[in-house]
Each structure stands twice: as C-alpha cells, then as structure tokens.
Amino acid sequence: MQYYQFTNANSKIPLRSKVSFILGTLLVLSLLFFFAFTIFLIFLAAGAVLFVINLFQKAQGKIVPEQKRDIPQPRPFNRPSARDDDIIDI
C-alpha cells in the first residue's frame, strides 16, 4: 500500500489511494473470516466426532460405593457417676 504525505489540508485524496484502502480492508476482513470460519468448522467436526463416539460407547456399569470401612462408632454419653463427682479435672 502506498502512503502519501499531504502538505495542503484542502487537497483531496487520490482515487487510487481510496480504492487501495478499500481493497486492503476487504482483503484483511476476508482472511479473518476465512480463518475464523475454518477454526469453527474444525471444532464443529471435533464435536460431531465426540458425539458419535459417545453414542456407540459401551454403557458403563453402575458405580458401586466402596465397602464400608471399619469406622469407629462414637461412644455413647455416659452420665458421670456419683463417685466421679469428687474428682476435679484440671
């Protein structure tokens, strides 16, 4: 693209500069659209492949919780006996 330096503020931009600016802008936008659309199609195809794989995947068995471990049971609360009343815990 050619750049022109104007010294006079009232001078007009040449038609060639206007056309080259418009064509350059269209070229850049078309390249951007092409690559963005290409990436979109790649992701769309990958999503379709994953969807088809998921359809034909063997059904997984139910998730069985692990066997109960020996978890210590909380001790029941026992009332202190009268014999323990005279002992002061520090």
C-alpha positions, 0 to 999 in steps of 0.5 A: 500500500502506498502512503502519501504525505499531504502538505495542503489540508484542502487537497483531496485524496487520490482515487487510487489511494481510496480504492487501495484502502478499500481493497486492503480492508476487504482483503484483511476482513476476508482472511479473518473470516476465512480463518475464523470460519475454518477454526469453527468448522474444525471444532464443529467436526471435533464435536460431531466426532465426540458425539458419535463416539459417545453414542456407540460407547459401551454403557458403563456399569453402575458405580458401586460405593466402596465397602464400608470401612471399619469406622469407629462408632462414637461412644455413647454419653455416659452420665458421670457417676456419683463417685466421679463427682469428687474428682476435679479435672484440671 
